[in-house]
Amino acid sequence: MPKTISILFLVSLLVTAFVATEAQAATPLIDVLHVNGTINPVLVDYVERGIEQAEEDNTIACIIQMDTPGGLDTSMRLIVQSILSAEVPVVVYIPSGARAASAGFFITIAAHVAVMAPGTEIGAAHPVAMSTEGEAEMSEAMKAKVVNDAAAYAISIADTHGRNTEWAEKAVREAASLPAHQALELNVIDMVAPDLDSLISQLDGWQATMLDGSVMTLHTQGATIKEVKMNWVEDFLYTISNPNIAYILLSLAMLGLMVEITNPGLVFPGIVGGICGLLAFYSLGMLPVNYAGVLLIVLAFGLFIAEVFTATFGLFTAGGVTSLIIGSLILFKGGPLFQINPWLIAVVSIGIAALFAFVINRVIKAHRYQATTGREELVGKIAIVKVALEPEGTVFFRGERWTAVSEGGRVEPGEEVIITKVDGLKLCVAKKQ
């Protein structure tokens, strides 16, 4: 009898586990990614990982909740490719108060379902040149090429999902923008939803056309939401990819290495400077860097180091501050999105100028100090004549007799003289006035 009870208990456990597994499999799953900020390579890795995870989880959809002012063209294209080639429907949702500008516009219209909340905007996708040419004519030619390429890309993406190609081209060529309801009326997006719950409710029964032409019907009723957030590595790398953070890291790296060079053996400034330098190089690699700006900043700190060793009383420091400010202003290309905050440049420049003003002041004082060791320490001291100086004789100084030569004629014994120079073991003196 006990054996029969044990068997029945085991069978009940197996049945319960099977039923729970079937219920879990029957419950639809939706992964939600969060894209907030500038589009860069770190976000590319995050979005690609999120879409791959959604495919592995066999989700019915992957929602990318996005708020972006734009970003790098190459990163935007990689995200668009990931969305278009995804094996699960990708929904791009612009939540209330957010925007899908510039690169965000391309990502939104690439989605299988494009959704905006009231109070949001989309567009302003006119490309910003990442470089400047020496001649205006060449610059205009390059500008035309970039704009035509971006317009063709926007038209192609919009046409893939049957969206308004004419307005997609207008968003690129004229930097046009639309609020959510007008974007829906002009067939730029597919629906307007005030929040995520409303979006999931409206997605129920929606048919999404995939890249291979197949149609997938979304059944989102009762779906479970799974948040897929950045891991700590992605979060850290994305944070330091900010232009202002990159500039601060570069400044700290230069300062740390400069202090270590001018004061060998301190170790700590060198370690901090080295770490900040490596992080700064990574950050700069994520951003559209103008290498002329980097070289000007390096030149500035080279001039600061030269000031410490040569003591030009401010000339090298003035040149270094000028080079630092100009280099900071042109450090990044790509328009206002990648500009360093002018207040940050001012604070760094003033701080470094103040530091080296202090250093220069100490150097000047050091040059003015009376020597306290060696023969130079004797200059300016008072001695007593023991044997008349006419002009050579003997003086008494600190318990010792010295041979001395008068620079101002005869000096009688007992008179005081001032040491003006030391020549070997002979003192040059002048009669005390």
C-alpha positions as CSV (number, residue, x, y, z in Angstrom):
1,M,0.0,0.0,0.0
2,P,2.7,2.6,0.9
3,K,4.4,1.7,-2.4
4,T,1.2,2.4,-4.4
5,I,0.8,5.8,-2.6
6,S,4.4,6.7,-3.5
7,I,3.8,5.8,-7.2
8,L,0.6,7.9,-7.3
9,F,2.4,10.8,-5.6
10,L,5.2,10.7,-8.2
11,V,2.8,10.5,-11.1
12,S,0.9,13.5,-9.8
13,L,4.1,15.5,-9.6
14,L,4.9,14.6,-13.2
15,V,1.5,15.6,-14.4
16,T,1.6,18.9,-12.5
17,A,5.0,19.7,-14.0
18,F,3.8,18.8,-17.5
19,V,0.7,21.0,-17.1
20,A,2.8,23.9,-15.8
21,T,5.2,23.6,-18.7
22,E,2.4,23.5,-21.2
23,A,0.8,26.6,-19.6
24,Q,4.1,28.4,-19.7
25,A,4.6,27.5,-23.4
26,A,1.1,28.7,-24.2
27,T,1.7,32.1,-22.5
28,P,3.0,34.6,-25.1
29,L,6.3,36.3,-24.3
30,I,7.4,39.8,-25.3
31,D,11.0,41.1,-24.8
32,V,11.3,44.9,-24.3
33,L,14.6,46.7,-24.9
34,H,15.3,50.3,-23.9
35,V,17.3,52.7,-26.2
36,N,17.8,56.1,-24.6
37,G,20.4,58.5,-25.9
38,T,22.8,58.8,-28.8
39,I,23.0,55.9,-31.3
40,N,26.6,54.5,-31.1
41,P,28.4,51.1,-31.4
42,V,27.6,50.2,-27.7
43,L,23.9,50.4,-28.5
44,V,24.4,48.3,-31.6
45,D,25.8,45.5,-29.5
46,Y,22.9,45.8,-27.0
47,V,20.2,45.8,-29.7
48,E,21.7,42.9,-31.5
49,R,22.0,40.9,-28.3
50,G,18.4,41.8,-27.4
51,I,17.0,40.6,-30.7
52,E,19.1,37.4,-30.6
53,Q,17.8,36.7,-27.1
54,A,14.2,37.4,-28.3
55,E,14.7,34.8,-31.0
56,E,16.2,32.3,-28.6
57,D,13.3,32.9,-26.2
58,N,10.8,32.2,-29.0
59,T,9.0,35.5,-28.2
60,I,6.1,36.7,-30.3
61,A,7.6,40.1,-30.6
62,C,10.5,42.3,-29.5
63,I,9.7,45.9,-28.6
64,I,12.4,48.5,-28.7
65,Q,11.3,51.5,-26.6
66,M,13.4,54.4,-28.0
67,D,14.1,58.0,-27.3
68,T,17.1,59.4,-29.3
69,P,18.3,62.7,-30.8
70,G,20.2,60.7,-33.4
71,G,23.7,59.4,-33.7
72,L,26.3,57.8,-35.9
73,D,25.3,56.7,-39.4
74,T,27.3,53.5,-39.3
75,S,25.7,52.4,-36.0
76,M,22.2,53.3,-37.2
77,R,22.6,51.2,-40.3
78,L,23.8,48.2,-38.3
79,I,20.7,48.4,-36.1
80,V,18.4,48.7,-39.1
81,Q,20.0,45.6,-40.6
82,S,19.4,43.7,-37.3
83,I,15.8,44.7,-37.3
84,L,15.1,43.9,-40.9
85,S,16.8,40.5,-40.7
86,A,15.2,39.6,-37.3
87,E,13.2,36.3,-37.2
88,V,10.7,37.8,-34.7
89,P,8.6,40.9,-35.4
90,V,10.4,44.0,-34.0
91,V,8.2,46.8,-32.7
92,V,9.8,50.3,-32.3
93,Y,7.9,52.4,-29.8
94,I,8.5,56.1,-29.1
95,P,7.1,56.6,-25.5
96,S,5.4,59.8,-24.3
97,G,7.8,62.8,-24.3
98,A,10.4,61.1,-26.4
99,R,11.6,61.6,-30.0
100,A,12.9,59.6,-32.9
101,A,15.1,62.2,-34.6
102,S,17.8,61.7,-37.3
103,A,19.1,58.2,-36.9
104,G,16.1,57.4,-34.7
105,F,13.8,58.1,-37.7
106,F,15.5,55.4,-39.9
107,I,15.3,52.8,-37.0
108,T,11.6,53.6,-36.5
109,I,10.6,53.2,-40.1
110,A,12.7,50.0,-40.4
111,A,10.5,48.3,-37.7
112,H,7.9,45.7,-38.6
113,V,5.5,47.8,-36.5
114,A,6.3,51.5,-35.9
115,V,4.4,53.1,-33.0
116,M,4.5,56.5,-31.3
117,A,2.8,57.9,-28.2
118,P,1.0,61.3,-28.2
119,G,3.4,64.2,-27.5
120,T,6.2,62.7,-29.5
121,E,7.9,63.6,-32.8
122,I,9.7,61.9,-35.6
123,G,11.9,63.1,-38.5
124,A,14.7,65.7,-38.8
125,A,16.8,63.1,-40.6
126,H,19.0,65.5,-42.6
127,P,22.5,64.0,-42.4
128,V,25.3,66.1,-40.7
129,A,28.6,65.9,-42.5
130,M,31.2,64.1,-40.5
131,S,34.1,65.9,-42.2
132,T,35.0,69.2,-43.8
133,E,36.9,69.7,-47.1
134,G,39.5,72.3,-47.9
135,E,37.4,73.9,-50.7
136,A,33.8,74.9,-50.5
137,E,33.1,73.3,-53.9
138,M,34.3,69.9,-52.7
139,S,32.3,70.3,-49.5
140,E,29.1,70.9,-51.5
141,A,29.8,67.9,-53.6
142,M,30.3,65.7,-50.6
143,K,27.2,67.1,-49.0
144,A,25.1,66.3,-52.0
145,K,26.4,62.7,-52.1
146,V,25.7,62.2,-48.4
147,V,22.2,63.6,-48.7
148,N,21.3,61.6,-51.8
149,D,22.6,58.4,-50.2
150,A,20.6,59.0,-47.0
151,A,17.4,59.9,-49.0
152,A,17.7,56.7,-51.1
153,Y,18.2,54.6,-47.9
154,A,15.1,56.2,-46.3
155,I,13.0,55.5,-49.4
156,S,14.1,51.9,-49.6
157,I,13.4,51.2,-45.9
158,A,10.0,52.9,-46.0
159,D,9.0,51.0,-49.2
160,T,10.0,47.7,-47.6
161,H,7.1,48.1,-45.1
162,G,4.7,50.0,-47.4
163,R,5.2,53.3,-45.6
164,N,5.1,56.9,-47.1
165,T,8.3,57.1,-49.2
166,E,7.7,60.7,-50.3
167,W,7.6,62.0,-46.7
168,A,10.6,59.7,-45.8
169,E,12.6,61.5,-48.5
170,K,11.3,64.9,-47.3
171,A,12.5,64.1,-43.7
172,V,16.0,63.6,-45.1
173,R,16.3,66.4,-47.7
174,E,14.3,69.1,-45.8
175,A,14.9,67.8,-42.2
176,A,11.0,67.7,-41.8
177,S,9.4,66.5,-38.6
178,L,6.0,65.3,-37.6
179,P,4.0,64.8,-34.3
180,A,2.6,61.4,-33.6
181,H,-1.0,61.9,-35.0
182,Q,0.2,63.5,-38.3
183,A,2.7,60.7,-38.7
184,L,-0.1,58.2,-38.4
185,E,-2.3,60.1,-40.9
186,L,0.6,60.3,-43.5
187,N,1.3,56.5,-43.1
188,V,4.8,57.2,-41.6
189,I,4.0,54.9,-38.6
190,D,1.4,52.2,-38.0
191,M,-0.3,53.2,-34.8
192,V,-0.4,55.6,-31.8
193,A,-0.4,54.2,-28.3
194,P,-0.3,56.2,-25.1
195,D,1.6,53.6,-23.1
196,L,3.1,50.1,-23.3
197,D,0.0,48.3,-22.1
198,S,-2.1,50.0,-24.7
199,L,0.4,49.1,-27.3
200,I,0.4,45.4,-26.4
201,S,-3.4,45.5,-26.5
202,Q,-3.5,47.1,-30.0
203,L,-0.8,44.6,-31.3
204,D,-3.2,41.7,-30.7
205,G,-4.1,40.3,-34.1
206,W,-1.7,42.6,-36.0
207,Q,0.0,41.0,-39.1
208,A,3.7,41.7,-39.5
209,T,5.4,41.1,-42.9
210,M,8.9,39.6,-42.4
211,L,11.9,40.1,-44.7
212,D,11.3,36.8,-46.5
213,G,7.7,37.8,-47.3
214,S,6.1,35.6,-44.7
215,V,3.3,37.1,-42.5
216,M,3.2,36.6,-38.8
217,T,0.1,37.3,-36.8
218,L,0.7,38.7,-33.3
219,H,-1.3,37.2,-30.4
220,T,-0.4,39.5,-27.5
221,Q,-3.4,38.9,-25.3
222,G,-2.2,38.0,-21.9
223,A,1.5,38.3,-22.9
224,T,4.2,38.3,-20.4
225,I,6.6,41.2,-20.5
226,K,10.4,40.5,-20.1
227,E,12.7,43.5,-19.6
228,V,16.0,43.1,-21.4
229,K,18.3,45.8,-20.0
230,M,21.9,46.6,-20.6
231,N,24.3,44.6,-18.5
232,W,26.8,46.5,-16.3
233,V,29.5,46.4,-19.0
234,E,27.3,47.8,-21.7
235,D,26.0,50.4,-19.3
236,F,29.5,51.5,-18.3
237,L,30.8,51.6,-21.9
238,Y,27.8,53.6,-23.0
239,T,28.2,56.1,-20.2
240,I,31.9,56.8,-21.1
241,S,31.0,57.2,-24.8
242,N,29.5,60.6,-24.0
243,P,31.6,63.4,-25.6
244,N,31.8,65.3,-22.3
245,I,32.9,62.2,-20.4
246,A,35.4,61.4,-23.1
247,Y,36.8,64.9,-22.8
248,I,37.1,64.7,-19.0
249,L,38.8,61.3,-19.2
250,L,41.3,62.7,-21.8
251,S,42.0,65.7,-19.6
252,L,42.5,63.6,-16.5
253,A,44.8,61.3,-18.4
254,M,47.0,64.1,-19.6
255,L,47.1,65.7,-16.1
256,G,48.0,62.4,-14.4
257,L,50.8,61.6,-16.8
258,M,52.1,65.1,-16.7
259,V,52.3,65.1,-12.9
260,E,54.0,61.7,-13.0
261,I,56.6,63.0,-15.6
262,T,57.4,66.1,-13.6
263,N,57.4,64.3,-10.3
264,P,58.8,60.8,-10.9
265,G,58.0,58.2,-8.2
266,L,54.6,59.5,-7.2
267,V,53.1,56.4,-9.0
268,F,49.4,57.1,-8.1
269,P,49.0,60.0,-10.6
270,G,50.6,57.9,-13.3
271,I,48.3,54.9,-12.6
272,V,45.2,57.1,-12.6
273,G,46.4,58.9,-15.8
274,G,47.1,55.6,-17.6
275,I,43.7,54.1,-16.7
276,C,41.9,57.3,-17.8
277,G,43.9,57.4,-20.9
278,L,42.9,53.9,-21.9
279,L,39.2,54.7,-21.2
280,A,39.6,57.9,-23.1
281,F,40.9,56.1,-26.2
282,Y,38.0,53.7,-26.1
283,S,35.5,56.6,-25.8
284,L,37.2,58.5,-28.7
285,G,36.9,55.3,-30.8
286,M,33.1,55.4,-30.2
287,L,32.8,59.0,-31.4
288,P,33.5,61.0,-34.6
289,V,36.8,62.4,-33.6
290,N,38.7,65.2,-35.3
291,Y,42.3,64.2,-34.9
292,A,43.5,67.7,-35.3
293,G,41.7,68.5,-32.0
294,V,43.4,65.5,-30.3
295,L,46.9,66.7,-31.5
296,L,46.2,70.3,-30.3
297,I,45.3,69.0,-26.8
298,V,48.4,66.8,-26.7
299,L,50.5,69.8,-27.8
300,A,48.9,71.9,-25.0
301,F,50.0,69.4,-22.3
302,G,53.4,69.2,-23.9
303,L,53.7,72.9,-23.6
304,F,52.6,72.7,-19.9
305,I,55.3,70.1,-19.2
306,A,57.9,72.3,-21.0
307,E,56.9,75.2,-18.8
308,V,57.7,73.2,-15.7
309,F,61.2,72.3,-16.9
310,T,62.2,75.5,-18.7
311,A,60.4,78.2,-16.6
312,T,59.5,80.6,-19.4
313,F,57.4,82.6,-16.9
314,G,54.1,82.0,-18.6
315,L,54.9,81.9,-22.3
316,F,54.5,78.1,-22.7
317,T,51.4,78.1,-20.4
318,A,49.7,80.8,-22.5
319,G,50.4,78.8,-25.6
320,G,49.2,75.6,-23.9
321,V,45.9,77.1,-22.8
322,T,45.3,78.6,-26.3
323,S,46.0,75.2,-27.9
324,L,43.8,73.4,-25.3
325,I,40.8,75.6,-25.9
326,I,41.0,75.4,-29.7
327,G,41.6,71.6,-29.6
328,S,38.6,71.2,-27.3
329,L,36.3,73.2,-29.6
330,I,37.2,71.1,-32.6
331,L,37.7,67.7,-30.9
332,F,34.5,66.1,-32.3
333,K,32.8,66.3,-35.7
334,G,29.2,65.6,-36.5
335,G,27.4,68.7,-35.4
336,P,25.8,69.9,-32.1
337,L,25.0,66.3,-31.0
338,F,28.7,65.6,-30.4
339,Q,29.8,69.0,-29.2
340,I,31.5,69.4,-25.8
341,N,29.7,71.6,-23.3
342,P,31.3,75.0,-23.5
343,W,31.1,75.4,-19.8
344,L,33.1,72.2,-19.3
345,I,35.8,73.5,-21.7
346,A,35.9,76.8,-19.7
347,V,36.2,75.0,-16.3
348,V,38.9,72.7,-17.5
349,S,40.9,75.5,-19.2
350,I,40.6,77.9,-16.2
351,G,41.5,75.1,-13.8
352,I,44.6,74.1,-15.7
353,A,45.6,77.8,-16.2
354,A,45.2,78.4,-12.4
355,L,47.2,75.3,-11.6
356,F,50.1,76.4,-13.8
357,A,49.9,80.0,-12.6
358,F,50.5,78.5,-9.1
359,V,53.4,76.4,-10.5
360,I,55.0,79.3,-12.3
361,N,54.7,81.5,-9.1
362,R,56.5,78.8,-7.1
363,V,59.2,78.5,-9.8
364,I,59.8,82.3,-9.8
365,K,60.1,82.3,-6.0
366,A,62.5,79.4,-6.1
367,H,64.7,81.4,-8.5
368,R,64.7,84.4,-6.1
369,Y,65.5,82.4,-3.0
370,Q,69.0,82.9,-1.4
371,A,71.0,79.7,-1.8
372,T,71.3,77.8,1.6
373,T,74.1,75.4,0.6
374,G,77.4,75.4,-1.2
375,R,79.5,78.4,-2.1
376,E,76.5,80.4,-3.4
377,E,75.3,80.6,0.1
378,L,78.2,82.9,1.1
379,V,77.1,85.7,-1.4
380,G,75.6,88.6,0.5
381,K,77.0,87.7,3.9
382,I,79.1,90.1,6.0
383,A,82.8,89.4,6.9
384,I,85.3,91.4,9.1
385,V,88.6,92.5,7.6
386,K,91.6,91.2,9.5
387,V,94.5,92.2,7.2
388,A,94.0,95.4,5.2
389,L,92.6,94.8,1.7
390,E,94.8,96.8,-0.8
391,P,93.1,95.2,-2.8
392,E,94.0,91.7,-1.5
393,G,94.1,90.8,2.2
394,T,92.4,88.6,4.7
395,V,88.9,88.6,6.1
396,F,87.3,86.7,9.0
397,F,84.0,84.8,8.3
398,R,82.3,82.3,10.5
399,G,85.4,81.4,12.5
400,E,87.6,81.0,9.4
401,R,90.1,83.3,7.7
402,W,89.6,83.8,4.0
403,T,91.8,85.4,1.3
404,A,89.7,88.3,-0.1
405,V,90.0,90.9,-2.8
406,S,88.4,94.3,-2.5
407,E,86.3,95.5,-5.4
408,G,86.3,99.1,-4.1
409,G,89.8,100.1,-3.1
410,R,91.6,99.8,0.3
411,V,89.7,98.6,3.3
412,E,91.1,98.9,6.8
413,P,91.3,96.1,9.4
414,G,88.1,95.9,11.6
415,E,85.8,97.2,8.8
416,E,82.9,95.2,7.6
417,V,82.7,94.0,4.0
418,I,80.0,92.2,2.0
419,I,80.8,89.0,0.0
420,T,79.8,89.5,-3.6
421,K,81.4,86.5,-5.3
422,V,83.3,83.3,-4.5
423,D,86.2,82.4,-6.8
424,G,87.6,79.1,-5.7
425,L,89.0,79.7,-2.2
426,K,89.1,83.5,-2.6
427,L,86.3,85.9,-1.8
428,C,85.4,89.0,-3.7
429,V,84.1,91.6,-1.3
430,A,82.8,95.2,-1.3
431,K,83.0,97.7,1.5
432,K,79.8,97.9,3.4
433,Q,78.1,101.2,2.9
